[in-house]
């Protein structure tokens, strides 16, 4: 089944264009099962083939690594910037870091999305750059509301969104159809096009105001969270299909990248929602 998700669309394996030798039904896989025929190392060709496949565990491990790199980088940037509320120079650095991180992160996201052979180094580079963006933006937003605790609340909100979406996906056995996939992808591209246009116009003082800390900004961020949750469902579906198809282990990095993009986006939008609601008090 061909993927419309930009993260997975360029992958031959995720779209069924690459034949997988020795493919077997994942439900019959047995990691560490004793081999029938000796190969000098005590492992059968079957076991060796399974060990090179993408698994849920490998996706979880690599996603944890990329999110961890992002979090550590964000923390380092947070402490480096210092008190931006009373130091205009520090505030200027924070805006510069956030803007630079957003631009470089977008470029790396596009490279990773359209690269046919995933590069772990580029995925980790994306995690570092996004950490710079997240740390700087979090500092600015915390300064705006006057409460650093809002960052922890946004993190908890992101974890809750992820866990809740995963629970609903598994408990209700959600099936992602082609129509659903095309609809979410079209909405995502449309939303991103408007955000990108607004970002460009902001340099000329003619933006739409959709990223302001206002009621319009609140509505846009709520829409973004809904889209983010729908993207998580697509991510879960592609990981499940990838494991079922017996993709190479390296594709775990592609799945981890897709999940990282979605989780960072959810965090940013939840942080904005909290800041807008707090600012109205």
C-alpha positions, 0 to 999 in steps of 0.5 A, a space after each residue: 500500500 502506497 503511503 501519502 505521508 511525506 516522511 514515509 513516501 520516499 521509502 521503497 520498503 514502506 511502499 512495498 516497492 522493495 522485495 524482502 528476501 526470506 519474508 515470513 509472517 511477523 506473528 511467527 517470528 521468534 527472536 532467539 529461537 534455536 536454529 535447525 542447521 549449524 552455521 558455525 555460530 549456532 544461529 540459523 539463517 532464519 534467526 539471522 534474517 529476523 534479527 535484521 528486521 525492524 521491530 516495535 522494540 527497535 522503533 521504541 529504542 530509536 524514538 527514545 534516543 531522538 527524543 532524548 537528544 532533543 530534550 537534552 539539547 533543549 535543556 542545555 539551551 534553556 540554561 545557557 540563555 539565562 534570565 530572558 525576562 530581565 535581560 534584553 540581550 538574552 531575549 534577543 539570543 533566544 529569539 535568534 536561536 528559536 528562529 534559526 532552529 526552526 529554519 534549519 530544522 525545517 530544512 533537515 525535516 525536508 531532507 529526511 522526509 524525501 531521502 530514499 535511504 534514511 540517514 541516522 546521522 541526519 535524524 540525530 542532527 534534526 533532533 539536535 537542531 529541534 532541541 535548540 528550537 524547543 529550548 529557546 522557544 520554551 524559554 521565551 514562552 515561559 518568560 511571557 507567562 512568568 511561569 517556567 512550570 508551563 513547560 512541564 505542563 506542556 510535556 505532560 500534555 504531550 505525553 498524555 496525547 501520545 498515550 491516549 492516541 496509542 490507547 485508542 488506536 490499539 483498543 478500538 483497533 483503528 484501521 487507517 483507510 486510503 481515504 483517511 490517509 489522503 484526507 489527513 495528508 491534504 489537511 496537513 500540507 494545507 496547514 503547513 503551507 499557511 503556516 509557512 506563508 505566515 512565517 515569511 510574511 512576518 518578516 515584512 510585518 504583514 502576517 495573518 496573526 495566526 501565530 499570535 498569542 490571541 484567540 485566533 492563535 488559540 483556535 489555530 493551535 487547537 486545530 494543529 493539535 487535532 492534526 497532530 493526533 491524526 498524524 500520530 495515528 498515521 505514524 502508528 499505522 506505518 510502524 505496524 505495517 513496517 513490522 508486518 512487512 519485515 522491513 530492514 532494521 534501518 527503517 526503524 530510524 525513519 519511523 523514529 524520525 516520523 514520531 519525533 516530528 509529530 511529538 515535537 509539533 504536539 509539544 509546541 502547540 500544547 505549549 502555545 495553548 497553555 500560554 494563551 490561556 494563561 495570558 488571558 488570566 
